[in-house]
Amino acid sequence: MDANEPAFPGTGEWGSDGVYRLEAPAGMNGLTKRELFAAMAMQGIAASYPQWVQPQDAARLAECAVASADALLAELAKEQS
């Protein structure tokens, strides 16, 4: 798994042959998996620790969220080996 792959690679449609084809315009792939996991971690941390939702603590919150995302991606990569 590549952390920089799109989390939601695009939209698609069913072809007349019954095959679903994804189509994503160049540069329109949205969030990467790393960005998505970090956003989800940030949401969970902020909900669990409301005292961190202060302007002076934003950098610490972001660092924890990104570290959590990186740890999850590293663990998922181990499972594939």
C-alpha positions in Angstrom: 0.0 0.0 0.0 1.3 3.4 -0.9 0.4 6.2 1.5 0.3 8.6 -1.4 -2.3 6.7 -3.4 -5.7 8.3 -3.6 -8.1 7.3 -0.8 -11.0 7.6 -3.2 -9.6 7.1 -6.6 -12.4 8.4 -8.7 -15.8 7.8 -10.1 -16.9 5.5 -12.7 -19.7 3.9 -14.6 -20.9 0.6 -15.7 -20.1 -0.2 -19.3 -22.5 -1.9 -21.7 -20.2 -5.0 -21.3 -21.0 -5.1 -17.5 -17.6 -3.9 -16.4 -17.3 -1.0 -14.0 -14.7 1.5 -15.1 -13.2 4.1 -12.9 -12.6 7.5 -14.3 -10.6 10.2 -12.5 -9.6 13.4 -14.2 -5.9 14.2 -13.8 -5.2 15.9 -10.5 -8.7 15.3 -9.2 -8.0 12.2 -7.1 -8.8 13.9 -3.7 -7.1 13.0 -0.5 -4.3 10.5 -0.2 -4.7 7.6 2.2 -2.2 9.3 4.6 -4.2 12.6 4.5 -7.5 10.7 5.1 -6.1 8.7 8.0 -4.6 11.8 9.5 -7.9 13.7 9.2 -9.7 10.8 10.9 -7.1 10.6 13.7 -7.4 14.4 14.2 -11.1 14.2 14.4 -10.9 11.4 17.0 -8.2 13.1 19.1 -10.1 16.4 19.0 -13.3 14.7 20.1 -11.5 12.8 22.9 -9.4 15.7 24.1 -11.4 18.9 23.6 -8.7 20.9 25.5 -6.4 20.4 22.5 -8.9 22.3 20.2 -7.3 25.6 21.0 -5.3 27.7 18.5 -2.1 27.4 20.5 -2.4 23.6 20.4 -3.2 23.1 16.7 0.4 22.1 15.8 0.5 19.5 18.5 -2.9 18.1 17.4 -1.7 18.0 13.8 1.6 16.3 14.8 -0.3 13.6 16.8 -2.7 13.0 13.9 0.0 12.6 11.3 2.0 10.4 13.6 -1.1 8.2 14.1 -1.7 8.0 10.3 2.0 7.1 9.7 1.9 4.4 12.4 -1.3 2.9 10.9 0.2 2.9 7.3 3.4 1.3 8.6 1.4 -1.5 10.4 -0.7 -2.1 7.3 2.4 -2.3 5.2 3.8 -5.0 7.5 0.7 -7.1 7.1 1.2 -7.2 3.3 4.7 -8.6 3.6 
